[in-house]
């Protein structure tokens, strides 16, 4: 499975991609923990600018749906 770092080698930490996406959307970006499950699920289920959906080619649609379900359940319990 490719890592976000392989898709964007100029980025030292994959969470920088999330922070940049937040900043570009006009939201404040915090320092993210790369082991935060909600961020990992987000990286699977969201489009990230020119990277688009970075895991779409390696994860089947069912796997992406499961990640979305897990993310929804997690958001409901916050």
N, C-alpha and C positions, 0 to 999 in steps of 0.2 A: 504494500500500500504506500503510495507516495506521501510524503510529509509536506506540510505547508512550506517548510524551509526549502524543499526541493523545487517547489513551484515558484518560490520567490527567494532566491539565494541571497539577495541583497539585504534581507531581513534577518537579524540575529536571533530574534525570539518571535515565535509564531503569534504570540498575543499582541505584538506590535501591529499586526494586520487588523486585529479587532479594534485596537485603539485608533488606528488611522481611519477605519470605516466609521467609527463613532464620530470622530472629529469632522470628517467630510459630510456627515449627516447633520452637523450642527449641534451634536450632543457632547456633553463633557465626557472625556475619556479618563478612566482611572487606570491605575497599575493593576494588571490582571494576573491572577495566579494560573500558571499553565496546567495545573492539576485539578482545576475547578471543573467538575463534571458538566455543569451548565454551559460553560464556555466550549468544552469539547463537543457537546451536542449541538451547540450553536454553529460551530465550524462545519459540522456535517450537514446542517439543515438550511443554512443561509447562503445567499450569494455575497461574494466579497469583491465587488468592483470588477477589475479586469481579470481576476482569478475565477470569477463566476462561482460555480458550485465546485470547489476543488476536489471533492470526493465522489462526484457523480459518476465518473467513469469506472471507478473501482468498486463502488458499493451498488448493489442492485436496488431497484426501486423499493422492494420490501424492507431492506435494511434501512433505507432512508426514512421510510414510514415508521419503523420502530423507533428510530432516533427522534422523530417528531412526536410520537406518542410519549416517550420518556420525558421529553422536554415539556410537553403539555402537563403531564402529571406533576412534574417537579414545580412548574409555575403555579399550579393550583394549590400546592402545599406550602407555598411561601407566605 
